[in-house]
């Protein structure tokens, strides 16, 4: 029997990347995984693979931004054995672009998916866990939840807000035996980047004064790919957060994520900001070269 035998865990954004890796990892340890995402065909494939390996999974086609889908997801999870032991809030996407030209409606949509829908789903699960006097809410944030970057401030703001919500909930729910854990991935190779590029394409490719910054930003991402981690790196953290009797409030991976977070803590703000801008390809030298102020 695995560490999570007979537990029921909801994983949103389970059709690819970190969510998919987490689903396999949790199932191997005995949890029944409730897979939630919009792409049912992908979920069915993952469900079949989990069951072929001797695990248990339930596939639920779900758009977390829709109230009726969230309610159905919780209902389907409860139908497994009348309880929910974990909610892994992983669904989300990244909106890129400078604040001046990102439409406010696009900013609202990013907050709706990454924060408000997550809160609404969590509100449905908390009463279940409160009655059980146990449960774990694991919010997939990002290093961006503590380090904001140029051209990524909208997405980063959604993760900053998620970190604050998580910290507040942790104190509120401790009385009921519910643990709230934040996972902070660094740069991970998934389709997340492709989706972010596609969503942001009209802004990135538009005729605007920030074009030189986008060029530098893309160069910086190419450098970051050389130190990137894999979804399994984060799945291992999720499993640790699930299995540890006294989980830490936060876990970060891979190694570069922990280095950046430590640097953020100890470096003067101006020096750290300079390093982040250099790493993302948006340096003062580049700005001066393009006569931008």
N, C-alpha and C positions, 0 to 999 in steps of 0.2 A: 504493500500500500504506500502511496506517495504522501508527501508532506501535506497535501491539500485535499486528501481523500474526502469525498462527500460534500465539499464546498461548491458553491455556485458563484461564478464570477462573470459579470458583464464586461465585455471589452468593446468599446465603440471605436470606429475607424479600423475595424478588424480585417478588412479585405486586402490589406497590403502593409508593407513596411513594419513599423514598430508594433502595430496592433496584431498583425498576422504572426510575427515572431513571438509575441507575448502569449497568444492563444495556444500555439504549439507547446510552449514552455509550461504553461499552467496545466494543460491537459496531461502532459507527461507526468506531472506530480499528482494527478488524481482528481483535479477539479473538473466539474462540468462547466464548459465555457459557453456562454451565450454570446454569439458572434453578431455584432451589429454594424451595418454599413448599408450604403445605398445599392451596391452592386451584388445582387443576390447570386448571380452565377459564380462570382469569386468566392462568396461565402460558402456556397454549396461544395465547391471544390475543397476548401479548407476543412469543412465539416467531414467530408468523406475521407480525407487524409488522416484526420484525427481519429476517426472511428476505425479506420483500417489498422491504425497502430494500437488499438485497444482502448482509446479514450472516449470521452463523451462530449458532444457539442450540439448546440442548437443554433440554427441560422435564422436571423430575423432581419429582413429587408427593412431598413429604417433610415429616415432622414431626421437627425437629431434636432433640426430646427423646427420640426412640426410637432405640435403638442400631442396630436393623436398618435403619432409614431412613438413618441417617448412613453406614453401611457401603455401602448401595446407591448413595447419592449419590456417594461417592468412586469406587466401581466404575464408575458411568456416566460420570463425568468422565474417568477414566483411559481409557475405551474410545474417546474422541475421537481422541487421537493418542499415548496412552501417557505423558502428563505432566500436571501441574497447575502452572500458573505463578502463580496467585493464588487466595487464599481471602479473600473479602470477607464477614466475619462481621457480618451486618446484622440478623438475626432478633432480635426482642425485643419486650417490651411494658412498660407502666408500671403499677405498683400504687400507688394513692394511699391516704392515710389516716394518722391519727396512730398512732404505735407502740402506744399503750395498747390500741387496739381492732382493729387489723389482725390477723386470725387468723395464728398462727405457720405454719399450713399454707399460707396464701396467700403468706407471705414466702418459704417454701421453694420454692413453685412459681415465683415470680418469679426467684429465684436459679437454679433449675433451667434455665429457658429462657434467661435473659440471660447466665449465666456458666458453669454446669457443662456444659450441652450444647455451648456454644461451645468450651470446653476439650476436650471429648471429640471433637468434629469436628476440631479443630486437631491433636489427637494422631494422628488417622488420616492427615492430610495431611503432617505434618512428615517422616515417613520417605520419602515420595515426593520432596519438595523436597530433602531431605538427599542422596538418591542423585543427583539432578540437579545438586546444588551451586548451586541457585538457586531463587528463589521469593519471593513476598511475601504476608504475612499482614496484612490490613488490618482492624482491629477498629473497628467503628462504636460509639464511646462516646457522649459528650455533654458539653456544658458541665457538666452535672450530675455528671460523673465527677470534677470538681474543686471544685464548688460545691454543697453540700447545702442543701436548702430544707425549710421546715416543710411537713408533709402530703405530702411526696414522698421521705421519707428511705429508704424501702424500695427504690424504683427507683434513687435516687441511690447507695445503697450498692452495688447490683449494678454500677453503672458505675465507682464508686471502685475496686472490686475488679478490674474489667476493666483499668483503667489500670495497676494494680500488676502484674497477670499479664503485661500487654503489655511493661512495662518490664523485667521479669525475663527474659521470653523473648527480648527483643531482644539481650541480652548472651549468652544461651545459644546462640542460633542464628546469630550473626554469623560464627562459625567456619566454618559450612557455606554461606555465601553467601545466607542467608535473611534478608530484611529484615522487620521488624515495625513497622507504622505505626498510629498511633491517629488517628482522625478525630473531632473534637468539634463536632457540630452544636449550634447554639443553638436558638432557637424556630423550627421549620419547620412550614409548613402541610401536614399529611398526615392520613391517617385514624388515626394513632397516638393523637391526643387523644380521638377518639371511642371507640376501643377501651379506652383507659385509663378513660374515664368509665363505660363499660358494665361493665367488670370491677369497678370500685370502687363502683358504684351502691349495693349493699346497705349499704356503710359510709357513703357520703356522705349517703344519704337516710334513714339510720336515726336513731332517737331517741337522740342522744348529746350530751354537753356541748360538743362541738367544732363544732356547727352554725354559730355565728357566724364561726368561722375559715374554714369552707368557703365561706361567702358572700363573705368578703373575698378568698379565694383565687381564686374565679371572677371577681371584678371585676379582680383583677390580671392574669389571663390575657386578659381582653378588652383591656386596655391593651397587653399584650405582642403581641397579634395585629397591632397597627398597625406593628410593626417586624419582623414575622416574615419569614423567608426562604422560598425554594422548594426542592423536592427537587433541582432542577438545580444549585443553589448547592453542594450537597454532592457531587453527581455529578462536578462539575468538580474538586473536591479529590481524589476517589478516582482520577480519571484522572491528575491531577498526581502522586499518590503511586505510581501504576503506572508512569508514563513517566519520572520523574526518575531518573537513574542514582544519585544520592545523595539519596534522599528524607529529609525532616525526620522526627524521631520523632513529631511531632504537627502536625496542621493543624486550624484552626478557622474556621467561617463560620456565618452572615454577619457583618457588621461588629459588631453588638451583642455577638456571642459573644466576639470578640476584646477588646472593651472591658471586658466583665465579667471575663474572665480576667486582663487586665492590672490591673484594680482589685483583684482578689483577691490578686494578687502584691504590690502596693505599699501597699495600705491597711492600717491597723490592723484587727485582727479584729473588734473591737467596732463600729467604724464601718461596715465592710463588711457585717456581719450586719444592722445597722440598715437599710442600703440595700436588701439583698435582701428583708428582711421588708416594707419599704415597697413595693417593686416588686411583690411577690406579694400585696399587699393585707392582710398580717398585721402590722399596726403595733402598737406599744405603746399608742398612743392608742385603737385599736380594742379591744385587750384590756382596757384599763381601762374603756372604755365598757360593755363586756359583763360587767364585774366578774369577769374571769377572771384567774387568777394563774399 
